[in-house]
Amino acid sequence: MAEPPMSCDCFVSLPPGSGNDHVIFGKNSDRPRDEVQEVVHFPAASHPPGSTLECTYIQIPQAEHTHAVVLSKPAWMWGAEMGANDQGVSIGNEAVWTREPVATGEALLGMDFVRLGLERGDSAWAALTVITGLLEQHGQGGQCREQTEPFSYHNTFLLADRTEAWVLETAGKLWVAQKVTVPVKNISNQLTIGAEISAEHPDLRRVAQDEGWWDGEGEFNFSEVFSPENPPARMELAKRRYKGGTELLQQHDGSVSAEVMMSILRDKPSGICMDSGGFCTTGSMVSVLPRDTSLPCIHFFTATPDPSRSIFKPFIFSDCAAPVLGVVSPQYGPEDPVRKQPRFQSQVDRRHPLYKAHQVALNAMDTNPDEALAVYEILRELESQCLSEISAMLSGEIPGEELGDLFLDCVDTEIKFYQ
């Protein structure tokens, strides 16, 4: 039997693909089924010159200033699957395999690059240059799941801000970037950049020619040159998801909204909402990035698996944002299995309060489908109320500063509802 598509999906819609002059970003994070994804907020900070930063596996020089970020991240790692910063930038990444071999040693994970780009980039392009600079300097590699069985990959990224979006694809320390020029765009676990290249590593074509992958004379098509001759099954099957995602976006071309993006992320027939085998959609995110800079950006997170049975909760950056402990996992310090050598020799409980409550509710839903339908309808009504408030704020009917604690309120309400 064919291996199910174990992949993530990222989407972006730019005006005129989306309505109300908004850039809409969305991502499903498909990870090992039992992995916990937390949502964490870190305020902007200044750091002493010469200080260092400990990422998931390696240390690198710290930037003197980092932007405020909100991240949806596997609880065991430093980096994030997706997130946003207070400058109006949203980023997500995908696993991909190329002709360049995956490094066996530990370096920066693709998820580390997501967080670093958000912490250091004040635009999509600036974040892209942060990622490529660190990629060239430190490389990418390391165990990508909380298990002893090896699993590592290269990465592609979708980066968006209030005015534009970029696709960044990597192969080892090499990279290529394409500015999004179509109204709607999505990526999955495959190389998608062909001959329309906006920027690239200075040695990209020389390496391809030296390796005999390109003759140096014809058109240089990155995806054709760097895609592996025998790609993993998940990479081949991701083509179906990529095609399905593109079709869903195009169906709503001209009217993509937060609600539409959420419906795409919840789509199970296409495989975008994944719930089979050892992998599933463990977290989801949608960003609304208004081109009008007087309006705040809105970011929605589930913080729980399976968006078809979760609700999206809105986050707005605020000067006085309180920590939302209901979606923050326990910390184990130096005793964490990811910190001790050899790594991943034991397991710890990383479930946060919302994850635990949601898990109990899902089990109850599976044993009583009628009750499940009623629960789901109530949850979606809560989500609909939040979306209505957000719409009112974006249209100027209510002030945005009144919604700074909306994420905290939604998480608390959801936990109480489950209980």
C-alpha positions in Angstrom: 0.0 0.0 0.0 1.3 3.4 -0.9 2.7 5.5 1.9 0.3 8.3 3.0 1.5 11.8 2.2 3.4 13.0 5.3 3.7 16.7 4.5 2.8 20.2 5.5 1.1 22.8 3.4 1.6 26.6 3.3 -0.7 29.1 1.5 -0.8 32.8 0.7 -3.2 35.0 -1.0 -2.3 38.5 -2.2 -4.8 41.2 -3.4 -6.6 40.8 -5.7 -6.7 37.1 -4.7 -7.9 38.1 -1.2 -10.6 40.5 -0.4 -10.5 43.7 1.7 -6.9 44.5 0.6 -5.5 41.9 3.0 -2.7 39.4 2.6 -3.8 36.1 3.9 -1.3 33.5 5.1 -2.1 29.9 6.2 -0.3 26.8 7.3 -1.0 23.3 8.5 1.9 21.6 10.4 1.9 17.9 9.9 4.1 16.2 12.4 4.3 12.9 14.4 0.8 12.2 15.7 1.6 12.4 19.5 3.8 15.5 19.2 2.6 18.5 21.2 2.6 21.9 19.6 2.6 24.9 21.9 1.9 28.6 21.1 4.4 31.0 22.7 4.9 34.7 22.7 8.3 36.4 23.2 8.5 40.2 23.5 11.0 42.3 21.6 14.4 42.4 23.3 17.8 44.0 23.2 20.9 41.8 23.8 24.5 42.6 24.8 27.0 42.7 22.0 28.9 39.4 21.7 26.2 37.3 23.4 25.3 33.9 22.0 22.0 32.2 21.3 21.2 28.5 22.0 19.0 27.1 19.2 17.7 23.5 19.1 21.2 21.9 18.7 23.9 24.6 18.2 24.8 28.0 19.5 25.1 31.0 17.2 25.8 34.7 17.7 22.8 36.6 19.0 21.4 39.7 17.3 21.6 42.9 19.2 17.8 43.4 18.8 15.0 40.8 18.3 11.4 41.5 17.3 8.4 40.3 19.3 7.2 37.0 17.9 4.3 34.5 18.4 5.2 31.0 17.5 3.4 27.7 17.0 6.2 25.2 17.7 6.9 21.6 18.6 7.3 21.8 22.4 10.7 20.0 22.4 12.6 22.3 20.0 13.7 25.9 20.1 12.5 26.7 16.6 9.0 26.9 15.2 6.9 25.4 12.4 5.2 28.7 11.8 4.8 32.1 13.4 4.6 35.8 13.0 6.4 38.9 14.4 5.3 42.4 15.4 6.5 43.8 12.0 3.8 42.1 10.1 5.8 39.1 8.9 4.5 35.5 8.8 6.7 32.4 7.9 6.1 28.7 7.6 8.4 25.9 6.4 8.1 22.5 4.7 10.4 19.4 4.6 11.9 18.6 1.2 14.6 16.3 -0.2 17.0 17.2 -2.9 20.0 15.9 -4.8 22.2 17.5 -2.2 22.8 15.0 0.6 21.2 15.7 4.0 23.9 16.6 6.5 24.5 13.9 9.2 25.7 16.3 11.9 23.7 18.8 14.0 23.2 22.3 12.6 20.2 24.6 12.4 16.8 23.0 11.9 14.4 24.5 9.3 12.2 25.4 12.3 15.1 27.3 13.8 15.4 29.3 10.6 11.6 30.2 10.9 12.1 31.7 14.3 15.4 33.4 13.5 13.8 35.0 10.4 10.9 36.3 12.5 13.1 37.5 15.3 15.5 39.4 13.0 13.5 40.3 9.9 11.3 43.4 9.6 9.9 42.3 6.2 9.5 39.1 4.2 12.5 39.9 2.1 14.6 40.9 5.2 13.6 37.6 6.9 14.6 35.7 3.8 18.1 37.3 3.8 18.4 36.5 7.5 17.6 32.8 6.8 19.9 32.5 3.7 22.8 34.2 5.5 22.6 31.9 8.5 22.1 28.9 6.2 25.3 29.7 4.3 27.2 30.2 7.6 25.9 27.4 9.8 24.2 24.9 7.4 21.0 22.9 8.1 20.7 19.5 9.7 19.8 17.5 12.8 17.1 15.1 14.0 13.7 16.6 13.2 11.5 14.5 15.5 11.7 13.5 19.1 12.8 10.0 18.5 16.1 8.1 18.2 15.3 6.9 14.6 17.0 9.3 12.2 14.8 11.7 10.3 16.2 14.8 8.7 15.6 16.9 5.7 16.1 20.2 3.8 13.6 23.0 3.9 11.4 25.2 1.8 9.8 28.4 3.3 6.8 30.7 2.5 7.3 34.2 3.8 4.7 36.9 3.7 4.2 40.5 4.9 1.7 43.3 4.4 2.8 43.9 0.8 4.4 40.8 -0.7 5.3 37.1 -0.4 8.4 35.0 -1.2 9.1 31.3 -1.7 12.5 30.2 -0.5 13.8 26.7 -1.3 17.1 25.2 -0.1 19.4 22.3 -0.9 22.1 22.0 1.8 23.7 25.4 2.0 22.4 26.4 -1.4 19.2 28.3 -2.0 16.9 29.9 -4.5 14.1 32.4 -4.0 11.1 33.5 -6.0 8.9 36.5 -5.4 5.2 35.5 -5.6 3.6 37.3 -8.6 0.3 35.4 -8.7 -2.8 36.2 -6.6 -2.7 32.8 -4.8 0.2 30.5 -4.1 0.9 27.3 -2.0 3.8 25.0 -1.3 4.1 21.5 0.0 6.9 18.9 0.3 8.4 19.4 -3.1 10.5 21.9 -5.1 8.3 24.3 -7.0 10.7 27.0 -8.2 11.5 26.4 -11.9 13.2 28.9 -14.2 11.5 32.0 -12.8 14.2 32.8 -10.2 14.3 36.1 -8.3 17.4 35.5 -6.3 19.9 32.6 -5.7 23.0 31.5 -4.0 26.0 32.8 -6.0 27.4 29.2 -6.4 24.1 27.5 -7.2 24.6 27.0 -10.9 28.3 26.3 -10.6 27.6 23.4 -8.2 24.9 22.1 -10.4 27.3 22.1 -13.4 30.2 20.6 -11.4 27.9 17.7 -10.2 26.8 17.0 -13.8 23.2 17.9 -13.0 23.1 20.8 -15.5 25.1 21.2 -18.7 25.4 25.0 -18.2 23.9 25.8 -21.6 20.1 25.3 -21.5 17.5 26.9 -19.3 18.3 26.5 -15.6 15.2 25.1 -13.9 15.9 24.7 -10.2 13.2 22.1 -9.4 14.2 19.9 -12.4 17.9 20.2 -11.7 17.8 19.7 -7.9 14.9 17.3 -7.4 16.2 13.8 -6.4 16.1 11.1 -9.0 14.3 8.8 -6.6 12.3 11.0 -4.3 10.8 9.7 -1.0 7.2 8.5 -1.4 6.0 11.3 0.8 7.5 13.8 -1.6 5.8 12.2 -4.6 2.5 12.0 -2.8 2.7 15.6 -1.7 2.2 16.5 -5.4 -1.5 15.5 -5.0 -1.8 17.8 -2.0 -0.1 20.6 -3.8 -2.5 20.2 -6.7 -5.5 20.0 -4.4 -4.4 23.0 -2.4 -3.9 25.1 -5.6 -7.4 24.1 -6.8 -9.0 25.1 -3.5 -7.2 28.4 -3.5 -8.2 29.1 -7.1 -11.8 28.3 -6.3 -11.8 31.3 -4.0 -9.5 33.6 -6.0 -10.7 37.1 -5.4 -12.4 36.4 -2.1 -9.9 34.6 0.1 -10.4 35.6 3.7 -9.5 34.2 7.1 -12.6 32.0 7.1 -11.8 30.7 3.6 -8.2 29.9 4.6 -9.5 28.1 7.7 -11.8 26.0 5.5 -8.9 25.0 3.3 -6.8 24.0 6.3 -9.7 21.9 7.5 -10.2 20.1 4.1 -9.7 16.4 4.6 -10.6 15.0 1.1 -7.6 16.8 -0.3 -5.3 15.5 2.5 -4.5 19.0 3.5 -6.0 18.3 6.9 -4.1 15.1 7.6 -5.4 12.4 10.0 -3.9 9.1 8.9 -1.0 6.9 9.9 1.8 8.1 12.2 1.5 11.8 11.1 -1.3 14.2 11.5 -2.0 18.0 11.5 -0.7 18.9 14.9 -1.1 22.7 14.7 -2.6 25.3 12.3 -2.1 29.0 11.7 -3.8 31.8 9.7 -2.6 35.4 9.4 -4.5 38.4 8.2 -2.0 41.1 7.1 -3.8 44.3 6.1 -2.0 46.5 3.7 -3.3 49.5 5.7 -0.6 49.9 8.3 -3.0 51.7 10.6 -4.7 48.3 11.2 -3.2 45.5 13.3 -2.2 42.1 11.9 -4.3 39.3 13.2 -2.9 35.8 13.7 -5.0 32.7 14.5 -3.7 29.5 16.1 -5.3 26.2 17.1 -2.6 25.0 19.5 -4.3 21.6 19.2 -4.3 18.8 16.6 -6.8 18.5 13.7 -8.2 21.9 12.7 -11.4 20.2 11.7 -12.0 19.5 15.4 -10.3 22.6 16.8 -11.0 26.3 16.9 -8.8 29.1 15.7 -8.0 31.6 18.4 -6.9 35.2 17.4 -3.7 36.7 18.6 -2.9 40.5 18.3 0.5 41.9 19.3 0.1 44.2 22.3 2.5 46.1 24.6 1.0 44.4 27.6 0.3 40.9 26.3 0.1 38.4 29.2 1.6 34.9 28.9 -1.0 32.4 27.9 0.0 29.5 30.1 -2.8 27.3 28.9 -0.9 26.7 25.6 2.6 26.6 27.0 4.2 23.2 27.7 6.2 22.2 30.8 9.9 23.0 30.8 12.5 20.4 31.9 15.7 22.4 31.7 19.0 20.5 31.5 17.2 17.3 32.2 15.2 17.5 29.0 15.9 14.4 26.8 16.7 16.8 23.9 19.4 18.4 26.0 21.1 15.3 27.3 23.6 13.3 25.3 22.8 11.0 23.7 19.6 12.7 22.8 16.0 11.3 23.0 16.8 8.4 25.3 13.6 9.0 27.2 10.2 10.7 26.9 8.6 13.4 29.0 5.0 14.7 29.1 4.9 17.9 27.1 1.1 18.3 27.0 -0.1 21.8 27.9 -3.5 22.4 29.6 -5.4 23.1 26.4 -3.9 20.0 24.7 -4.9 17.8 27.6 -8.5 19.2 27.7 -8.8 18.9 23.9 -7.5 15.3 24.0 -10.2 14.3 26.5 -12.8 16.0 24.4 -11.7 14.2 21.3 -11.9 10.9 23.0 -15.4 11.7 24.1 -16.4 12.8 20.6 -15.1 9.5 19.1 -17.2 7.4 21.5 -20.4 9.5 21.1 -20.7 11.0 17.5 -24.0 12.7 18.3 -22.5 14.6 21.2 -19.5 15.3 19.0 -21.6 17.1 16.5 -23.2 19.3 19.2 -19.7 20.1 20.7 -18.4 20.9 17.3 -21.2 23.3 16.6 -20.7 25.1 19.9 -17.0 25.4 19.3 -17.5 26.8 15.8 -20.0 29.3 17.2 -17.3 30.6 19.6 -14.9 30.9 16.7 -17.5 32.7 14.6 -18.0 35.2 17.4 -14.3 35.9 17.5 -14.2 36.3 13.7 -17.1 38.8 13.9 -15.2 40.9 16.5 -12.1 40.8 14.4 -14.1 41.9 11.3 -15.6 44.8 13.3 -12.2 45.9 14.4 -10.7 45.8 10.9 -13.7 47.9 9.7 -13.2 50.4 12.4 -16.3 49.6 14.5 -14.4 48.8 17.6 -10.8 49.8 18.7 -8.1 47.2 18.3 -6.5 47.8 21.7 -9.6 46.2 23.3 -8.7 42.9 21.7 -5.2 42.6 23.0 -6.2 39.8 25.5 -8.5 38.0 23.1 -6.2 35.0 22.6 -5.9 34.6 26.4 -9.7 34.9 26.8 -10.3 32.4 24.0 -7.9 29.8 25.4 -9.4 30.1 28.9 -12.9 29.8 27.5 -12.1 26.8 25.5 -10.4 25.0 28.4 -13.4 25.7 30.7 -15.8 24.6 28.0 -14.0 21.2 27.7 -14.1 20.8 31.5 
